[in-house]
Every structure is written in C-alpha cells, then in structure tokens.
Amino acid sequence: MDFRNVIRNIYLNPRNFFLENLGVRQTIFKNTFWLAVAEGVSRFLKLILIIYVARILGATDYGKFNFALAFVALFGIFADLGVSQILTREFARENKKEKEFSTLLSLKLFLGLGTFLLILISSFFITPDPVIQKIIWILAIYTIISGFSGIIFAFFQARQKMEYQAMTKILEAILVT
C-alpha cells in the first residue's frame, strides 16, 4: 500500500481506517495515531492543571502539594508490580482467558489496597503536617484508581484497540483536570 492509497483510504472511509484493524501496517498506523493523540491531549490538560494549581495555591502550598505528589509517586511501582505487562502479554496470545483476568484483577486490587495502606502508614512518619498528610491520602486514592485504569489500558493493548485506550486516557485527564 503506497502513500496515495493510504491518503485515499483515510479520505474515503475514515471510520474504518481509524477504528478497525484491517492489516498490519494500517493497525500500526492507527494505534500510533491514537496513542499520540491521547498523549498530546493528556499532557496538554495536565499542563493547564499544573499552571492553574500553581496560581491558586501559591508557592508554599504548591510546594506541599509537590512534596505529597513525589512521596506518593515513590510507591507507584508497588501498585502494579508488572501485572499490567503480564495481562498484555497473555491476552495478546489468546482471546479467552476470563479466569486469568479475574485473577489478575484480584491481584491488582490486593496490590492497590496494600500500596494504599503502605502510603497511609508511612505518611505519619514522613511529616507531622496534617495538611500534607491529607494531600498524601487523596493522592493515594488516586493511585488505586490509576492502577485500575492501567489494567484497562493493558487489556486494550492486548487487543490492539488503542482507540479505546486513547479515549480512556483523555477521559481520565479531563476528570483529573
């Protein structure tokens, strides 16, 4: 398929080209397109959020927020421990694995709650400031929610349906903003 045919296919039937897996090249292009759009929109919305939050909070409170954000980010690895990668790999090989999906979902729930408790307990030791502790707790809840969106992303990646992942990522960025 040459470049002119690609452009003609996009023009004549954009729905099929951007929402269906028709061939290897087209699927790669479609998935790359959707991931780039989602990443661009998500980063732009987060940039707006950071600028807005910095203006509203001021230097001191914004510093507290960033401290809490960095602290919670340290624990982010424990919320996944490679479960998303396992899901992507296994579901890309075979379509019907409902039992494995429920097992991985249960493991993800256990890891998320364990990470939440670890963050909650360690927040008492890291700072005596109750405002920072409350920010840490809120961000810890977001870590659990983000972990479950990671499972959804992994499932869509396994199915090579990046358009759904893109829509989910954009929706998540809109809700956070």
ZIVEN-V679409 format. One line per field, one symbol per residue. phi: phi as a letter, one per 30 degrees, with the letter a starting at -180 (. if undefined). psi: psi as a letter, one per 30 degrees, with the letter a starting at -180 (. if undefined). burial: b if it has 24 or more other C-alpha atoms within 12 Angstrom, else e. A space follows every 10 residues. Layout:
phi->???
psi->???
burial->???
//
This chain:
phi->.ddddddddd ddbddddcbc ccaddddddd ddeddddddd dddddddddd dddddddidd dddddddddd ddddcedddb hidddddddd dddbdcbddd dddddddddd dddddeddde ddddddaddd dddddddddd dddddddddd ddeddddddh cddddddddd ddddddd
psi->jleeeeeeee eeieeeeffk jeleeeeeee eeeeeeeeee eeeeeeeeee eeeeeeelee eeeeeeeeee eefffeeffe hgeeeeeeee ffekejheee eeeeeeeeee eeeeeeeeee effffekfjf eeeeeeeefe eeeeeeeefe eeeeeeeefh ifeeeeeeee eeeeee.
burial->eeeeeeeeee eeeeeebbbb eeeeebbebb beebbeebbe bbeeeeeeee eeeeeeeeee eeebbebbbe bbeebbebbb eebbebbbeb beeeeeeeee beebbebbbe bbbbbbbbbb eebeeeeeee ebbebbbebb bbbbbbbbbb bbbbbbbbbb bbbbbbbbbb ebbeeee
//
